[in-house]
């Protein structure tokens, strides 16, 4: 297999971790009696796993300079949020869920604003 084929295959295998985490989390959650939290934790683990297994992408013609790795942090943070959300569905009272969701959305909005100013 060529080098491009190996890189293509490795990128697509890391993308399959998200649906795999969904199904595994749903199955474990159904066995434990907590389907929705299991789904959220599995989704979070899939995002964290796919962010951890992404390989460096090098620009064509220059193997010495890797491209930006900023896209790697967002799936990892999203995965951590889903894991915390799934755990809080089991242990935290329902009164805290709207605050957790609102806080997450505010942080994502701030991240988008900071990222847009950083590219200017």
C-alpha distances in whole Angstrom, upper triangle without the diagonal:
4,7,8,6,7,10,11,10,12,15,15,16,18,20,21,23,26,26,26,28,31,30,31,34,35,35,37,39,40,41,43,45,43,41,41,41,38,36,37,35,32,32,32,30,27,28,28,25,23,25,24,20,20,17,19,18,19,20,18,20,21,19,23,24,23,24,27,26,29,27,26,30,31,29,30,34,34,32,35,38,37,37,40,41,40,42,45,45,46,49,50,53,52,54,51,49,50,50,47,45,47,46,43,43,45,43,40,42,43,40,39,42,41,38,39,42,39,37,41
4,5,5,6,9,10,11,12,14,16,17,19,20,22,24,26,27,27,29,32,32,32,35,37,37,38,41,42,43,44,46,45,42,42,41,39,37,37,36,33,32,33,31,28,28,28,25,23,24,24,20,19,16,17,16,16,17,15,16,18,16,19,21,20,21,24,24,27,26,25,29,30,28,30,33,33,32,35,37,37,37,40,41,41,43,46,46,47,49,50,53,52,54,51,49,50,50,46,45,47,46,42,42,44,42,39,41,42,38,37,40,39,36,37,39,37,35,38
4,5,5,6,9,10,11,12,14,15,17,19,20,22,25,26,26,28,30,31,31,34,36,36,37,39,41,42,43,45,43,41,40,40,37,36,35,34,32,30,30,29,26,26,26,23,21,21,21,17,16,13,13,12,12,14,12,13,15,12,16,17,16,18,21,21,24,23,22,26,27,26,27,30,31,30,32,35,34,35,38,39,39,41,43,44,45,47,48,51,50,52,49,46,47,47,44,42,44,43,39,40,41,39,36,38,39,35,34,37,36,33,34,36,33,32,35
4,5,5,6,9,10,11,12,14,16,17,19,21,23,25,25,27,29,30,30,33,34,35,36,38,40,41,42,44,42,40,39,38,36,34,34,33,30,29,29,28,25,24,25,22,19,20,20,17,15,13,13,11,11,12,11,13,14,13,17,17,16,16,19,19,22,21,21,24,25,24,26,29,29,28,31,33,33,34,37,38,38,40,42,43,44,46,47,49,49,50,47,45,45,45,42,40,42,41,37,37,39,37,34,36,37,33,32,35,34,30,32,34,31,29,33
4,5,5,6,9,10,11,12,14,16,17,19,22,23,23,25,27,27,28,31,32,33,34,36,38,39,40,42,40,38,37,37,35,32,33,32,29,28,28,27,23,23,24,21,19,20,20,17,15,13,15,13,14,16,14,17,18,16,20,20,19,19,22,21,24,22,22,25,26,24,26,29,29,28,31,33,32,33,36,37,37,39,41,42,43,45,46,49,48,50,47,44,45,45,42,40,42,41,38,38,40,37,34,37,38,34,33,36,36,32,33,36,34,32,35
4,5,5,6,9,10,11,12,14,16,17,20,21,21,23,26,26,26,29,31,31,32,34,36,37,38,40,38,36,36,35,33,31,31,30,27,26,26,24,21,22,22,19,17,18,18,14,13,11,13,12,14,16,15,17,18,16,19,19,17,18,21,20,23,21,20,23,25,23,24,27,27,26,29,31,30,31,34,35,35,37,39,40,41,43,44,47,46,48,45,42,44,44,40,39,41,40,36,37,39,36,33,36,37,33,33,36,35,31,33,36,33,31,35
4,5,5,6,9,10,11,13,15,16,19,20,20,22,25,26,26,28,30,31,32,34,36,37,38,40,38,35,34,34,32,30,29,28,26,24,24,23,20,19,20,17,15,15,15,12,10,8,9,9,10,13,13,15,15,13,16,16,14,15,17,16,19,17,16,20,21,20,21,24,24,24,26,29,28,29,32,33,33,35,37,38,39,41,42,45,44,46,43,40,41,41,38,36,38,37,33,34,36,33,30,33,33,29,29,32,31,28,29,32,29,28,31
4,6,5,6,9,10,11,13,15,17,18,19,21,23,24,25,27,29,30,31,33,34,35,37,38,36,34,33,33,31,28,28,28,25,23,24,22,19,19,20,17,14,16,16,13,11,10,12,10,13,14,14,17,18,16,19,19,16,16,18,17,20,17,17,21,21,19,21,24,24,23,26,28,28,28,32,32,32,34,37,37,39,41,41,44,43,45,42,39,40,40,37,35,37,36,33,33,35,33,29,32,33,29,28,32,31,28,29,32,30,28,31
4,5,5,6,9,10,11,13,16,17,17,19,21,22,22,25,26,27,28,30,32,33,34,36,34,32,31,31,29,26,27,26,23,22,23,21,18,18,19,16,13,16,16,12,11,11,13,13,15,17,17,20,21,19,22,22,19,19,20,19,21,19,18,21,22,19,21,24,24,23,26,28,27,27,31,31,31,33,36,36,37,39,40,43,42,44,41,38,40,40,37,35,37,37,33,33,36,33,30,33,34,31,30,34,33,30,31,34,32,30,34
4,5,5,6,9,10,12,14,16,16,17,20,21,21,23,25,26,27,29,31,32,33,35,33,30,30,29,27,25,25,24,21,20,20,18,15,16,16,13,11,12,12,9,8,8,11,11,14,17,17,20,20,18,20,20,17,17,18,16,19,17,15,18,19,17,18,22,21,20,23,25,24,25,28,29,29,30,33,34,35,37,38,41,40,42,39,36,38,38,34,33,35,34,31,31,34,31,28,31,32,28,28,32,31,28,30,32,30,29,32
4,6,5,7,9,11,13,15,15,17,19,20,21,22,24,26,27,28,30,31,32,34,32,29,28,28,26,24,23,23,20,18,19,17,14,14,15,12,9,11,12,8,6,7,10,10,13,15,16,19,19,17,20,19,15,15,16,14,16,13,12,16,16,14,16,19,19,18,21,23,22,23,26,27,27,29,32,32,34,36,36,39,38,40,37,34,35,35,32,30,32,32,28,28,30,28,25,28,29,25,25,28,28,24,26,29,27,26,29
4,5,5,7,9,11,12,13,15,17,18,19,21,22,23,25,26,28,29,31,32,30,27,27,27,24,22,22,22,19,17,18,17,13,14,15,13,10,12,14,10,9,11,14,13,16,18,19,22,23,21,23,22,19,18,19,17,19,16,15,18,18,15,17,20,19,18,22,23,22,23,26,27,26,29,31,31,33,35,36,38,37,39,37,34,35,35,32,30,32,32,28,28,31,29,26,28,30,27,26,30,29,26,28,31,29,28,31
4,5,5,7,10,11,11,13,15,16,16,18,20,21,22,24,26,27,28,30,28,26,25,25,22,20,21,20,17,16,17,15,12,13,14,11,9,12,12,9,9,11,14,15,18,21,22,25,25,22,24,24,20,20,21,18,20,17,15,18,18,15,17,20,19,17,20,23,21,21,25,26,25,27,30,30,31,33,34,37,36,38,36,33,34,35,31,30,33,32,28,29,32,29,27,30,31,28,28,31,31,28,30,33,31,30,34
4,5,6,8,10,10,11,14,15,16,17,19,21,21,23,25,26,27,29,27,24,24,23,21,19,18,18,15,13,14,12,9,9,10,7,5,8,9,6,6,9,12,14,17,20,21,24,24,22,23,22,19,18,18,15,17,14,12,15,15,12,13,16,16,14,17,19,18,19,22,23,22,24,27,27,29,31,32,34,34,36,33,30,31,32,28,27,29,29,25,26,28,26,23,26,28,24,24,28,27,25,27,30,28,27,31
4,5,6,8,9,11,12,14,15,16,18,20,21,22,24,26,27,28,26,23,22,22,20,17,17,17,14,12,13,12,9,9,11,9,6,9,11,9,9,12,14,15,19,21,22,25,25,23,25,24,20,19,19,16,17,13,12,15,14,11,13,16,15,13,17,18,17,18,21,22,21,24,26,26,28,30,31,33,32,34,32,29,30,30,27,25,28,27,23,24,27,25,22,25,26,23,23,27,26,24,26,29,27,26,30
4,5,6,6,9,10,11,12,14,16,17,18,20,21,23,24,26,24,21,20,20,18,16,16,16,13,11,13,12,8,10,12,10,8,11,13,11,12,14,18,18,22,24,25,28,28,26,28,27,24,23,22,20,20,17,16,18,17,13,15,18,16,14,18,19,17,18,22,22,21,23,26,25,27,29,30,33,32,34,32,29,30,31,28,26,29,29,25,26,29,27,24,27,29,26,26,30,30,27,29,32,31,30,34
4,6,5,6,9,10,10,12,14,15,16,17,20,21,22,23,21,19,18,18,15,13,14,13,10,9,10,8,5,7,9,7,6,10,11,9,11,14,18,19,23,25,27,30,29,27,29,27,24,23,22,19,20,16,14,16,16,12,13,16,14,12,15,17,15,15,19,19,18,20,23,23,24,26,27,30,29,32,29,26,28,29,25,24,27,27,23,24,27,25,23,26,28,25,25,29,29,26,29,32,30,30,34
4,5,5,6,9,10,10,12,14,15,16,18,20,21,22,19,17,16,15,14,11,11,11,8,6,8,8,4,6,9,8,7,10,12,12,13,16,19,20,24,26,28,31,31,29,30,29,25,23,22,19,19,16,14,15,14,10,12,14,12,10,13,14,12,13,16,16,15,18,20,20,22,24,25,27,26,29,26,23,25,26,22,21,24,24,20,21,24,22,20,23,25,22,23,27,27,25,27,30,29,29,32
4,5,5,6,9,10,10,12,14,15,16,18,20,20,18,15,15,15,13,10,12,12,9,7,11,10,7,9,12,11,10,14,16,15,16,19,22,23,27,29,30,34,33,32,33,32,28,27,26,23,23,19,18,19,17,14,15,17,15,13,16,17,14,15,19,18,16,19,22,21,22,25,26,28,27,30,28,24,26,27,24,22,25,26,22,23,26,25,23,26,28,25,25,29,30,28,30,33,32,32,35
4,5,5,6,8,10,11,12,14,15,17,18,20,18,15,16,16,13,11,12,12,8,8,11,9,7,10,12,10,11,14,15,14,16,19,22,24,27,30,31,34,34,32,33,32,29,28,27,24,24,21,19,20,19,15,16,18,16,14,17,18,15,15,19,19,17,19,22,21,22,25,26,29,28,31,29,26,28,29,26,24,28,28,24,25,29,27,25,28,30,28,28,32,32,30,32,35,34,34,37
4,6,5,6,8,10,10,12,14,15,16,17,15,13,13,12,10,8,9,8,4,5,8,6,5,8,10,9,10,13,14,14,16,19,23,24,28,30,32,35,35,33,34,32,29,28,26,23,23,20,18,18,17,13,14,16,14,11,13,15,12,11,15,15,13,15,18,18,19,21,23,25,25,27,25,22,25,26,22,21,25,25,21,23,26,24,23,26,28,26,26,30,30,28,31,34,33,33,36
4,6,5,6,9,10,10,12,14,15,16,14,11,10,11,8,6,8,8,5,5,8,9,7,10,12,12,13,15,17,17,19,22,25,26,30,32,34,38,37,35,36,35,31,30,28,25,24,21,20,20,18,15,15,17,14,12,14,15,11,12,15,14,12,15,18,16,17,20,22,24,23,26,24,21,23,24,21,20,23,24,21,22,25,24,22,25,28,26,26,30,30,29,31,34,33,34,37
4,5,5,6,9,10,10,12,14,15,14,11,12,12,9,7,10,11,7,9,12,11,10,13,15,14,15,18,19,19,21,24,27,29,32,35,36,39,39,37,38,37,33,32,31,28,28,24,23,23,22,18,19,20,18,15,18,18,15,15,18,17,15,17,20,18,19,22,24,26,25,28,27,24,26,28,24,23,27,27,24,25,29,28,26,29,31,29,30,34,34,33,35,38,37,37,40
4,5,5,6,8,10,11,12,14,13,11,12,12,8,8,11,10,6,9,11,10,10,13,14,13,15,18,18,18,21,24,27,29,33,35,37,40,39,37,38,37,33,33,31,28,28,25,23,23,22,18,18,20,18,15,17,18,15,14,17,17,14,16,19,18,18,21,23,25,25,28,27,24,26,28,25,24,28,28,25,26,30,28,27,30,32,30,31,35,35,33,36,39,38,38,41
4,5,5,6,8,10,10,12,10,8,9,8,5,5,7,6,4,7,9,9,9,12,14,13,15,18,18,19,21,25,28,30,34,36,38,41,40,38,39,38,34,33,31,28,27,24,22,22,21,17,17,18,16,13,14,15,12,11,14,13,10,12,15,14,14,17,19,22,21,24,23,20,23,24,21,21,24,25,22,24,27,26,25,28,30,28,29,33,33,32,34,37,36,37,40
4,6,5,6,9,10,10,9,6,7,8,5,5,8,9,7,9,12,12,12,15,17,17,18,21,22,22,24,28,31,32,36,38,40,43,43,41,42,40,37,35,34,30,30,27,25,25,23,20,20,21,18,16,17,17,13,13,16,15,11,14,16,14,14,18,20,22,21,24,23,20,23,25,22,21,25,26,23,24,28,27,26,29,31,30,31,34,35,34,36,39,38,39,42
4,5,5,6,9,10,10,8,10,11,8,8,12,11,9,12,15,14,14,17,19,18,20,23,23,23,26,29,32,34,38,40,42,45,44,42,43,42,38,37,36,33,32,29,27,27,26,22,22,24,21,18,20,20,17,16,19,18,14,16,19,17,16,20,22,24,23,27,26,23,26,28,25,25,28,29,27,28,32,31,29,33,35,33,34,38,38,37,39,42,41,42,45
4,5,5,6,9,8,8,10,10,6,8,11,10,9,12,14,13,14,17,18,18,20,22,22,23,26,29,32,34,38,41,43,46,45,42,43,42,38,37,36,32,32,29,27,27,26,22,22,23,21,18,18,19,16,14,17,16,13,14,17,15,14,17,20,22,22,26,25,22,26,27,24,24,28,28,26,28,31,30,29,33,34,33,34,37,38,37,39,42,41,42,45
4,5,5,6,5,4,7,7,4,7,9,9,9,12,14,14,15,18,19,19,21,23,24,25,27,31,34,35,39,42,44,47,46,44,45,43,39,38,36,33,32,30,27,27,25,22,22,22,20,17,18,18,14,13,15,14,10,11,14,12,11,14,17,19,19,22,21,19,22,24,21,21,25,26,24,26,29,28,27,31,33,31,33,36,37,36,38,41,40,41,44
4,5,5,6,5,9,10,8,9,12,13,12,15,17,17,18,21,22,22,24,26,27,27,30,33,36,38,42,44,46,49,49,46,47,46,42,41,39,36,35,32,30,30,28,25,25,25,23,20,21,21,17,17,19,17,14,15,17,14,13,17,20,21,20,24,24,22,24,27,24,24,28,29,27,28,32,31,30,33,36,34,35,39,40,39,41,44,43,44,47
4,6,8,8,12,12,9,12,15,14,14,17,19,18,19,22,23,23,25,27,28,28,31,34,37,39,43,46,47,51,50,47,48,47,43,43,41,37,37,34,32,32,30,27,26,27,25,22,23,23,20,18,20,19,15,16,19,16,15,18,21,22,22,26,26,24,27,29,26,26,30,31,29,31,34,34,33,36,38,37,38,41,42,41,44,46,46,46,50
4,6,8,11,10,8,12,14,13,13,16,18,17,19,22,22,23,25,27,27,28,31,34,38,40,43,46,48,51,50,48,48,47,43,42,41,37,36,34,32,31,29,26,25,26,24,21,21,21,18,16,18,17,13,13,16,14,11,14,17,19,20,23,23,21,25,26,24,24,28,29,27,29,32,32,31,35,36,35,37,40,40,40,43,45,45,46,49
4,6,9,9,9,12,14,14,15,17,19,19,21,23,24,25,27,29,29,30,33,36,39,41,45,47,50,53,52,50,50,49,45,44,42,38,37,35,33,32,30,27,27,27,24,22,22,22,18,17,18,17,13,14,15,12,11,14,17,18,18,21,22,20,23,25,23,23,27,28,27,29,32,31,31,34,36,35,37,40,41,40,43,45,45,46,49
4,6,6,6,9,10,11,12,14,15,16,18,20,21,22,24,26,27,28,30,34,37,39,42,45,47,50,49,47,48,46,42,41,39,35,34,31,30,28,27,24,23,23,21,19,19,18,15,14,15,13,9,10,12,9,8,11,14,15,15,19,18,16,20,22,19,20,23,24,23,25,28,28,27,30,32,32,33,36,37,37,39,41,41,42,45
4,6,5,6,9,10,10,12,14,15,16,18,20,21,22,24,26,27,28,32,35,37,40,42,45,48,47,45,46,44,40,39,37,34,32,30,28,27,25,22,22,22,20,18,18,17,14,14,15,13,10,12,13,11,11,14,16,17,16,20,20,17,20,22,20,19,23,24,22,24,27,27,26,29,31,31,32,35,36,35,37,40,40,41,44
4,5,5,6,9,10,10,12,14,15,17,18,20,21,23,24,26,27,31,34,35,39,41,43,46,46,44,45,42,39,37,35,32,30,27,26,25,23,20,20,20,17,15,16,15,11,11,13,10,7,10,11,8,9,13,14,15,14,17,17,14,16,19,16,16,19,20,19,20,23,24,23,25,28,27,28,31,32,32,34,37,37,38,40
4,5,5,6,8,10,10,12,14,15,16,18,20,21,22,24,26,30,32,34,38,40,42,46,44,43,43,41,37,36,33,30,28,26,24,23,21,19,18,18,15,13,13,12,9,8,10,8,4,7,8,6,7,10,12,13,13,16,15,13,16,17,15,15,18,19,17,19,22,22,22,25,27,26,27,30,31,31,33,36,36,37,40
4,5,5,6,8,10,10,12,14,15,16,18,20,21,22,24,28,31,33,36,39,41,44,43,41,42,40,36,35,33,29,28,26,24,23,21,18,18,18,16,13,14,14,10,9,11,10,7,9,11,10,10,13,15,17,17,20,19,16,19,21,18,18,22,22,20,22,25,24,23,27,29,27,29,32,32,32,34,37,36,37,41
4,6,5,6,9,10,10,12,14,15,16,18,20,21,23,26,29,30,34,36,39,42,41,39,40,38,34,33,31,28,26,24,22,21,19,16,17,17,14,12,13,13,9,9,12,10,8,11,13,11,12,15,17,19,18,21,19,16,19,21,18,17,20,21,19,20,23,23,22,25,27,26,26,30,31,30,32,35,34,35,38
4,5,5,6,9,10,11,12,14,15,17,18,20,21,25,28,29,33,35,37,41,40,38,38,36,33,31,29,25,24,21,20,19,17,14,14,14,11,9,10,9,5,6,9,7,5,8,10,9,11,14,15,17,16,18,16,14,16,17,14,13,17,17,15,17,20,19,18,21,23,22,23,27,27,27,29,32,31,32,35
4,5,5,6,9,10,10,12,14,15,16,18,20,24,26,28,32,35,37,40,39,37,37,35,32,30,28,25,23,21,19,18,17,14,13,13,11,8,9,9,6,4,8,8,5,7,10,10,11,13,15,17,17,20,18,15,18,19,15,15,19,19,16,19,21,20,19,23,25,23,25,28,28,27,30,33,32,33,36
4,5,5,6,9,10,10,12,14,15,16,18,22,25,27,30,33,35,38,37,35,36,34,30,29,27,24,23,21,19,18,17,14,13,14,12,9,11,12,8,8,11,11,9,11,14,13,14,17,18,21,21,23,21,19,21,22,19,18,22,22,19,21,24,22,21,25,26,24,26,29,29,28,31,33,32,33,37
4,5,5,6,9,10,11,12,14,15,17,20,23,25,28,31,33,36,35,33,34,32,28,27,25,22,21,18,16,16,14,11,11,12,9,7,10,10,7,8,11,11,9,12,15,14,16,18,19,21,21,23,21,18,20,21,17,16,19,20,16,18,21,20,18,21,23,21,22,26,26,25,27,30,29,30,33
4,5,5,6,8,10,11,12,14,16,19,22,24,27,30,32,35,34,32,33,31,27,25,23,20,19,16,14,13,12,9,8,9,7,4,6,7,5,5,8,9,9,11,13,14,15,17,18,20,20,22,19,17,19,19,15,15,18,17,14,16,19,17,16,20,21,19,21,24,24,23,26,28,27,28,32
4,5,5,6,8,10,10,12,14,18,21,23,26,29,32,35,33,31,31,30,26,25,23,20,19,17,14,14,13,10,9,11,10,6,8,10,8,7,11,12,11,12,15,16,17,19,20,23,23,25,22,20,22,23,19,19,22,21,18,20,23,20,19,23,24,22,23,27,26,25,28,30,29,30,33
4,6,5,6,9,10,10,12,16,19,21,24,27,29,32,31,29,30,28,24,23,22,19,18,16,13,14,13,9,9,12,10,7,10,12,10,10,14,14,13,15,18,18,20,22,23,25,25,27,25,22,24,24,21,20,23,22,19,20,23,21,19,23,24,22,23,26,26,24,27,30,28,29,32
4,5,5,6,9,10,11,15,17,19,22,25,27,30,29,27,28,26,22,21,19,16,15,12,10,10,9,5,6,8,7,5,8,10,9,10,13,14,14,16,18,19,20,22,23,25,25,26,24,21,22,23,19,18,21,20,16,18,20,18,16,19,21,18,19,23,22,21,23,26,25,25,29
4,6,5,6,9,10,14,16,18,22,25,27,30,29,26,27,25,21,20,18,15,14,12,9,9,10,6,5,8,8,5,7,10,10,9,12,14,14,16,18,19,21,22,22,26,25,27,24,22,24,23,19,19,22,20,17,19,21,18,17,21,21,18,20,23,23,21,24,26,25,25,29
4,5,5,6,9,12,15,17,21,24,26,29,28,25,26,25,21,20,19,15,16,14,11,12,12,9,8,11,11,9,11,14,13,12,15,17,17,18,21,22,23,24,25,28,28,30,27,25,27,27,23,22,25,24,21,22,25,22,20,24,25,22,23,26,26,24,27,29,27,28,31
4,5,5,6,10,13,15,18,21,23,26,25,23,24,22,19,18,17,13,14,11,9,11,11,8,8,12,11,9,12,15,14,14,18,19,18,20,23,24,25,27,27,30,30,32,29,26,28,28,24,23,25,24,21,22,24,22,19,23,24,21,21,25,24,22,24,27,25,25,29
4,6,6,9,11,13,17,20,22,25,24,22,22,20,16,15,14,10,11,9,5,7,8,6,6,9,10,9,11,14,14,14,17,19,19,21,23,24,26,27,27,30,30,31,28,26,27,26,23,22,24,23,19,20,22,19,17,21,21,18,19,22,21,19,22,24,22,22,26
4,6,8,11,14,17,20,23,25,24,21,21,20,16,16,15,11,13,11,8,9,11,9,8,11,13,11,12,16,16,15,18,20,20,21,24,25,26,27,28,31,31,33,30,28,29,29,25,24,27,25,22,23,25,22,20,24,24,20,22,25,24,22,25,27,24,25,28
4,6,10,12,16,19,21,23,22,19,20,19,16,16,16,12,14,13,9,12,14,11,11,15,15,14,16,19,18,18,21,23,23,24,27,28,29,30,31,34,34,36,33,30,32,32,28,27,29,28,24,26,28,25,23,26,27,23,24,27,26,23,26,29,26,26,30
4,7,9,12,15,18,20,19,17,18,16,13,13,12,10,12,10,7,11,12,11,11,15,15,14,17,19,19,20,22,24,24,26,28,29,31,32,33,36,35,37,33,31,32,32,28,27,29,28,24,25,27,24,22,25,25,21,22,25,24,21,24,26,23,23,27
4,6,9,13,15,17,16,13,14,14,10,11,12,10,13,12,10,13,15,14,14,18,19,18,20,23,23,23,26,28,28,29,32,33,34,36,36,39,39,40,37,35,36,35,32,31,32,31,27,28,30,27,24,27,27,24,24,27,25,22,25,27,24,23,27
4,6,10,13,15,13,10,11,10,6,7,9,8,11,11,10,13,16,15,16,19,20,20,22,24,25,25,28,30,30,32,34,35,37,38,38,41,41,42,38,36,37,36,33,32,33,31,28,29,30,27,25,27,27,23,23,26,24,21,23,25,22,21,25
4,7,9,12,11,9,11,9,6,6,9,9,12,11,11,15,17,17,18,21,21,22,24,26,27,28,30,31,32,34,36,37,39,40,40,43,42,43,40,38,38,37,34,33,34,33,29,29,31,28,25,27,27,23,23,26,24,21,22,24,21,20,23
4,6,8,7,6,8,7,5,6,9,11,14,14,15,18,20,20,21,24,25,25,27,29,30,31,33,35,36,37,39,41,42,43,44,46,46,47,43,41,41,41,37,36,37,35,32,32,33,30,28,29,29,25,25,27,25,22,24,25,22,20,23
4,6,6,7,9,7,7,7,10,13,15,15,17,20,21,22,23,26,27,28,30,31,32,34,36,37,38,40,41,43,45,46,46,48,47,48,45,43,43,42,39,37,38,37,33,33,34,31,29,30,30,26,25,27,26,22,23,24,22,19,22
4,6,7,10,10,10,10,14,16,19,19,20,23,25,25,27,29,30,30,33,35,35,36,39,40,41,43,44,46,48,49,49,51,50,51,48,46,46,45,42,41,41,40,37,36,37,35,32,33,33,29,28,30,29,25,26,28,25,22,25
4,6,9,10,11,12,16,19,21,22,23,26,28,28,29,32,33,33,36,37,38,39,42,43,44,46,47,49,51,52,52,54,54,54,51,49,49,48,45,44,44,43,40,39,40,37,35,36,36,32,31,33,31,28,29,30,27,24,27
4,6,6,8,10,14,16,19,20,21,24,26,27,27,30,31,32,34,36,37,38,40,41,42,44,46,47,49,50,50,53,52,53,49,47,47,46,43,42,43,41,38,38,39,36,33,35,34,30,30,31,29,26,27,28,25,23,25
4,6,7,10,14,15,19,19,19,23,25,25,26,28,30,30,32,34,35,36,38,40,40,42,44,45,47,48,48,51,51,52,48,46,46,45,42,41,42,40,37,37,38,35,33,34,34,30,30,32,30,26,28,29,26,24,27
4,7,10,13,15,18,19,19,22,25,25,26,28,30,30,32,34,35,36,38,40,41,42,44,45,47,48,48,51,51,51,48,46,46,45,42,41,42,40,37,37,37,34,32,34,33,29,29,31,29,26,27,28,24,23,26
4,7,9,12,15,16,17,19,22,23,23,25,27,28,29,31,33,34,35,37,38,40,41,43,45,46,45,48,48,48,45,43,43,42,39,38,39,36,34,34,34,31,29,30,29,26,26,27,25,22,24,24,21,19,22
4,7,8,12,13,13,16,18,19,20,22,24,24,26,28,29,30,32,34,35,36,38,40,41,42,42,45,44,45,41,40,40,39,36,35,35,33,30,31,31,28,26,28,27,23,23,25,23,20,22,23,19,18,21
4,6,9,10,11,14,16,17,18,20,22,23,24,26,27,29,30,32,33,35,36,38,40,41,40,43,42,43,39,37,37,36,33,32,33,31,28,28,28,25,23,25,24,20,20,22,20,17,18,20,16,15,18
4,6,8,9,11,13,15,16,17,19,20,22,23,25,26,28,29,31,32,33,35,37,38,37,40,39,40,36,34,34,33,30,29,29,27,24,25,25,22,20,21,20,17,17,18,16,13,15,17,13,12,16
4,5,6,8,10,12,12,14,16,17,18,20,22,23,24,26,27,29,30,32,34,34,34,37,36,37,33,31,32,30,27,27,27,25,22,23,23,20,18,20,19,16,16,19,16,14,16,18,15,14,18
4,5,6,8,10,11,12,13,15,16,18,20,21,22,24,26,27,28,30,32,33,32,34,34,34,30,29,29,27,24,23,24,22,19,19,20,16,14,16,16,12,12,15,13,10,13,15,12,12,16
4,6,6,8,9,11,12,13,15,16,18,19,21,22,24,26,27,28,30,31,31,33,32,33,30,27,27,26,24,22,23,21,18,18,19,16,14,16,16,12,12,15,14,11,14,16,14,14,18
4,6,6,7,9,11,11,13,15,16,17,19,21,22,23,25,26,29,29,29,32,31,32,29,27,27,26,23,22,23,22,18,19,20,17,15,18,18,14,15,18,16,14,17,19,17,17,21
4,6,5,6,8,10,11,12,14,15,17,18,20,21,22,24,26,27,26,29,29,29,26,24,24,23,20,19,20,18,15,16,17,14,12,15,15,11,13,16,14,13,16,18,16,17,20
4,5,5,6,8,10,11,12,14,15,16,18,20,21,22,25,26,25,27,26,27,24,21,22,21,18,16,18,16,13,13,15,12,9,13,13,10,11,14,13,12,15,17,16,16,20
4,5,5,6,9,10,10,12,14,15,16,18,20,21,23,24,24,27,26,27,24,21,22,21,18,17,19,17,14,15,17,14,12,15,16,13,14,18,17,15,18,21,19,20,23
4,5,5,6,9,10,11,12,14,15,17,18,20,22,23,23,25,25,26,23,21,22,21,18,17,19,17,14,16,17,14,13,17,17,14,16,19,18,17,20,22,20,21,25
4,5,5,6,9,10,11,12,14,15,16,18,21,21,20,23,23,23,20,18,19,18,14,14,16,14,10,12,14,11,10,14,14,11,14,17,16,15,18,20,19,21,24
4,5,5,6,9,10,10,12,14,15,16,19,20,19,22,21,22,19,16,17,17,13,12,14,13,9,11,13,11,9,13,14,12,14,17,17,16,19,21,21,22,25
4,5,5,6,9,10,11,12,14,15,17,18,19,21,21,22,19,17,18,18,15,14,17,16,12,14,17,14,13,17,18,16,17,21,20,19,22,25,24,25,28
4,5,5,6,8,10,11,12,14,16,16,16,19,19,21,17,16,17,17,13,13,16,14,11,14,16,13,13,17,18,16,18,21,20,20,23,25,24,26,29
4,5,5,6,9,10,10,12,15,15,14,17,17,18,14,12,14,13,9,9,12,11,8,11,13,11,11,15,16,14,17,19,19,19,22,24,24,25,28
4,5,5,6,9,10,10,13,14,14,17,16,18,15,12,14,15,11,10,14,13,10,13,16,14,14,17,19,17,19,22,22,22,25,27,27,28,31
4,5,5,6,9,10,11,12,13,16,16,18,15,13,16,16,12,13,16,15,13,16,18,17,16,20,21,20,22,25,25,24,27,29,29,30,33
4,5,5,6,9,10,10,10,13,14,15,12,11,14,13,9,11,14,13,11,14,16,15,16,19,20,19,21,24,24,24,27,29,29,30,33
4,5,5,6,9,10,9,12,11,13,10,8,11,11,8,9,12,12,10,13,16,15,15,18,20,19,21,24,24,25,27,29,29,31,34
4,5,5,7,9,10,12,12,15,13,11,14,15,12,12,16,16,14,16,19,19,19,22,23,23,24,27,28,28,30,33,32,34,37
4,5,5,6,8,11,12,15,12,11,15,15,12,14,17,17,15,18,21,20,20,24,25,24,26,29,29,29,32,34,34,35,38
4,5,5,5,8,9,11,9,8,12,12,9,11,15,14,14,17,19,18,19,22,23,23,26,28,28,29,32,33,33,35,38
4,6,6,8,7,11,10,8,12,13,11,12,15,16,15,18,20,20,21,24,25,25,27,29,30,31,33,35,35,37,40
4,6,8,9,13,12,11,15,16,14,15,19,19,19,21,24,23,24,27,28,28,30,33,33,34,36,38,38,40,43
4,7,9,12,11,11,15,15,14,16,19,18,19,21,23,23,24,27,28,28,31,33,33,34,36,38,38,40,43
4,6,8,7,8,12,12,11,13,16,16,16,19,21,21,22,25,26,26,28,30,31,32,34,36,36,38,41
4,5,6,8,11,11,11,14,16,16,17,20,21,22,24,26,27,28,30,32,32,34,36,37,38,40,42
4,5,6,8,10,10,12,14,15,16,18,20,21,22,24,26,27,28,30,31,32,34,36,37,39,41
4,6,7,8,10,11,12,14,16,17,18,20,22,23,24,26,28,29,30,32,33,35,36,38,40
4,6,5,6,9,10,11,12,14,15,17,19,20,21,23,25,26,27,29,31,32,33,35,37
4,5,5,6,8,10,11,12,14,15,17,18,20,21,23,25,26,27,29,31,31,33,35
4,6,5,6,8,10,11,12,14,15,16,18,20,21,23,24,26,27,29,30,32,34
4,5,5,6,8,10,10,12,14,15,16,18,20,21,22,24,26,27,28,30,32
4,6,5,6,9,10,11,12,14,15,16,19,20,21,22,24,26,27,29,31
4,5,5,6,9,10,11,12,14,15,17,19,20,21,23,25,26,27,29
4,5,5,6,9,10,11,12,14,15,17,18,20,21,23,24,26,28
4,5,5,6,9,10,11,12,14,15,16,18,20,21,22,25,26
4,5,5,6,9,10,10,12,14,15,16,18,20,21,23,25
4,5,5,6,9,10,11,12,14,15,17,19,20,21,23
4,5,5,6,9,10,11,12,14,15,17,18,20,22
4,5,5,6,9,10,10,12,14,15,16,19,20
4,5,5,6,9,10,10,12,14,15,17,19
4,5,5,6,9,10,11,13,14,16,17
4,5,5,6,8,10,11,12,15,16
4,5,5,6,9,10,10,13,15
4,5,5,6,9,10,11,13
4,5,5,6,9,10,11
4,5,5,6,9,10
4,5,5,6,9
4,5,6,7
4,5,5
4,6
4
